[in-house]
Amino acid sequence: MSESSETAGKDVKKTGRTASKEVRRRQLIDATIESISKYGISGTTMTTVTSFAGMSIGIVNFHFKNKQTLFEETLRFLAEEHRDQWRRSVRNAALTPEAKLLAIVDAHYHPSICNRKKLAVWFGFYGEAGYRAAYRAIMSEIDEERWNVSTVLCREIVAEGGYDGIDPEHVAETLEGLYDGFCLNILIYPGEFSREDAKARIRDYLHTVFPQHVAPAPVPGKGG
């Protein structure tokens, strides 16, 4: 069982029976993440989930009417967790537009968001034809919100820096592609590509676009 599931179990003791339903739902979602990361989408069943969760099939059916619902709620949980991570920084009024943009980058590669188990789930949904429609339905609004926020921040930087010929929407679109591509590198080549590598390369890209506002990533071993 994952660390978050163990934490959820402790919360039951703290909050009593009134919280048990939400806590058990979270435990089942954590168990689904564990199962998909180990067995993939097609290999994950209610039995593998209950095995990781330490619960009966009846409890799963009480909280989720079927496997489709459980999978969709798991994806929704990951999407909202990710969104909440970057929203917290962007809503800090003290940050400059470029600092907020870099905060969105950092949020993508936060250890609680970008780890092998959760990346395996994300790419499991990407690659499973039967779940692509559900993926688009759940993710479209959240992805669009992030893209819109990034576009507005890029627009503010362009206006402040007088960056002629820079299209804020194109920058935001490029960032979205880099996020996904580097996450795939982290999943496929964990010994060769890290979260820090991803953040550094995206920062270098932003430096080439907004040189007055974003410094290049520090060279390892040379400080900065």
N, C-alpha and C positions, 0 to 999 in steps of 0.2 A: 504494500500500500504506500502511496506517496506521502511526503511530508505534509502536504496540505490536507490530506485525508486525516492524518494523525492529529493535526491542529484542529480540524473540524470536530473530531471526536472529543477533544478536550473542551470545545465550546459547548458540547451537550451538557457536560457537568456544570458549566458556569451558568448557562441560561435555562436549563431545565427542559421540560417537555414541550413548551411553547415553541422552542427553536428546533425541535427534533426533525420536523419535516424538511426545513430548509437545509439543515445540516446533512441529512441523509441524501437529499438531492445532490448536494455538493460532493459527498463521498462517492456517489454513483458516477458523477461526471469525472471526478479524478480517476476512478477505476476505468472508465471508458478511455480516457487519455492513455493510461497505462497499457490497456489491452491493444488499442490501435497502434501504439508505438512499438509493441512487440509482435503483434500478429497481422497488422494492417487492417484496412476497412473490411475486406472480404472475410478475413479470418476472425474477426471479432463477433462474438455472439453474446446473447444474454448470459450464457453460462460462463464465458470467460470474464465478463464484467463482474458477475456476482462472485466469482472466485477471487478476483482482486479486491472487491469491496468487503468480502466476508459476510454477505447477505444472501437471503433466499430470493428465488425468482419471483415469489409473491410480492416481496417488498419492492422490487424493481417495477413490476407491473402496477403497483399501487401509485408510484410516483411518475412513471412514464408509460403511456398506454401501449407503446411498441418500440422496437429497436430504432425505427426511423425517427421517432420523436426524441429518443435518447440521444441519437447521433446529432440531430439538429440542435438540441439544447446544449450539447457539448461544444459544437462549433460556435453557437451564439455566445456561450460563456467566454471562449477564447477571444472572440472578436471584441466583446465589451471590455474584457480585461485589458486588451491592447489599447483600445480607445481611451479608457480611463487613465492609462499610464501616460499617454502623450498629452491628454487634456490638462492634467494637473500642471504641467510646465507651461503650456501655452497660455493658460489663464493667469499666469503671474504677470501682472501689469508692469512690474519693474524691469522685465526683460526687454531687450531690443528685438526688432524683427528677426535679425540674423541669429540671435541667441535662442529665440523660440523655434526657428527652423532647425537649428542644431539639436534642440531638445527633442523634436520629433524624431530626428535621426537616432538619437540615443535611446529613445523609448522603444524603437524597433529592436534594439539589440540589448535591452535590459535582460539580465540573467533569468528573471522570473517570466519573461515573455519569449525570449529566444534561447531555448534549450532543445536538446535533441528529441525529447519526448514530444514536446508541443510542436516542433517543426515537423516531426513525422506525421502528426495528425493533420496539420495544415496541408502538407503535400499529399497526404492520403486522400483528402477531399478533392484537391486539385485533379488528381489522377483517376478518380473513380467516376466513370461516366454517369452512373446512376444517381450521384449526389451533386453533380455540377449545377443543376437547376436550383437545388436547395441552397447551395453555396452562394450563387448569385443573388438569390432572394434575401438571404441573411446579410450578406456583405455589401450589397450595392449602396445602401444608405450610409453605412459607416465609412466605406472607402471614399464615397463622394464627399462626405464631410471633411475628411482629412485632406483630400485633394483640394477642396475649396479653401481650407485654412492655409495650406501651403502656397496656393496661388496668391492669396491676399498678402501673405508675408513676402513672397517674392516680388509682388507688385510694389510694396512699400520700399523694399531694398532698391529696386530699379529706379524708383522715383527719387529716392534720397541720393543715390550714387550717380545718377545720370548715365546709366548703362544703356546706351543706344543699341538697338538691334537685339536686345535680349527679350524674349517672349516669356513672361512669368508662367503661363500655362504650360509651355514646353518644358520649362525647368521642373515644374511640379510633376509632369508626366514622366520625365526622366528619373526623378527621384523614386517614384513608385516602381519603375522597372528595376532600378538598382536595389531597392529593398528586397524584392522577391528573388532576384538573381543571387545576391550575396547570402540570403538565408539558405538557398539551395546549396551553395558552396559549403556553408557551415555544416549542413546536414550530410552531404555526400563526402566531403573531404575534411573531417574534423581535425585531423592531425596537421593539415596544411593551411587551413583558413579558419580564423577566429572571429569572434564578435568585434574585437579591437581592430582587426584588419578591415572589417566591413566599415566601421565608423571612420577609420582613417581614410579609406579610399573615397567614401562619399564626401568627406570634408575636403579632400583634395579637389574633387569635382566642383564643389561649391566655390572653392578658392579660384578656380579657373573662370567661373562665371561671375563671381562677385569679389574680385581681388581686394577691393578697398574695405570690405566688410568681414570676410571670412579668411582667417589665416590658414596656411597649409597645415596638415597634420605634422606633429613633431617627428623628426627622424629618430628611430630607436637608437639609444645610446648617445644621442647628442643633446639631450635635454629638451626644454621647451614645453 
